[in-house]
């Protein structure tokens, strides 16, 4: 444990908060200092259910965490419709911010959050855990050095939602998480494609006419294509759905090789993750096989990816706190570009699947 660990407060006792509370405990440079819900009873129940230490402060309102001078950073897993209000308030209270995805309803709201963070000198980070796994860095190293021009990328995230989920979960309620599967699942798909393209925004985004919505208009399933013009022409597709079996796939085809990963968002195992790639392969004589078999790469991690995310945020906070560093612009930049593309997919859907230029 670090000598002066970054003290986290959690605002909102959503299911994902259980995972991040554990991550804060596992990260060597952070501690869970406080939790808050809209009622003290719910906060106490969260603490008891998850075996939190007795010294963790328990609050019955979000304001109490933000007003606590001992809280350095907050993790915010609130419904997306509440992000702009509470995230801006947190930044104004000088709290560094780990914000669950999707970061906002649209880029206009996210810009309000990012402006508040920048003007108050606090670090912003979106809650995309997979970006912090060492496997992600290993894949990027291979793509950057050996694969050549990226021609085609596909990313999908699907889950088999129960009837109860589709009826009552906050992610299907237009007043809470109006983006539905687009915000909950496609965020990762868009982010993965931007990551592969070194965060170069696509030229054009077009939704496909396979959109499924509930009666309130919330998206349950959708597909979209992304296109990059010359000189680096690339086509990508994303698919997200609450109506299919679990999948978290990413496939990249380049001029010199291909890469596949089947669990890029959440690895199948906590401390072990893999992917496979093929370089320079061609058919054997008579086309009865390949000249090069796919090579599997296995990457271990001492900490789970969510703890690595917390550790990285705490490291940045410590640099700001002790060395007067400026907040790192990398993380708000990633979230903003992801939000821009997600907005474009939503706009294309609303326009009847017409192309949207970025």
C-alpha angles and dihedrals in degrees: 000000000000118000093244106020120195108260114227130201121197117215110200129018099235119153092259089057089072090062094046093045087058090046092053088053092049097047109092095220102048141061133194104245104168144003129198138191133173088264130036090226093059092046091050091049091051091051093048096044092051097041095239117182116267091242093065109109114239118206133185096210136043092232091064092062092048091048093050106104091205094063111095100177138012133214111211119197095165125139109283093247089064097049100089094052099045098035093052090047091049092052091049088052088055094248117148110234136230103180124193117234138289084051095204145350089258141349093267090063092043090052089057089053094046093047090052091050093048096046091049096044096240129140120249123201130170117226099248102136098182092068089067098052114108088231088067092056091047092053091048091051091054094044093049097047109032115018104069121202116008107232106171135011129184126187129174138176121186137164134186100239117201122237088253091055093049090049104043115006115119089239090070096046115100093210094052111029105004094172094067115181090355091065099032100044112008090057088075093045093051092044092051092052092048089048090054090050093049089252095297106155117237121249096226135018121196128180118217120234095250097095117147119195136175122241090272091057097252113146115248097172138005145157130207141178126222123201132196118197129218142337089036103026111191133164122203136179131201130193129186131175145166087202105065137069119277115290134157101173133162125180125181124190117191137171093267105026151349135242131199132188124175102191106034096144099047117009117232088240126036099228100026131057135168145187135179133227140180127207128192097352126162137168121280120238111296088017092265096139146338127286092223125037120217112270118224118219118200120200124190126203127195091206127041115253094254090056090049088053091052091044091053093049091048090050091054091046091051090052091052093044099046107022100031092238119168116250113271110259093203096085100046087046092055092048093047094051091047090050091049092055092044089052089051092053090050092048091049090051091049090049092055095265096306118156117268120206122217 
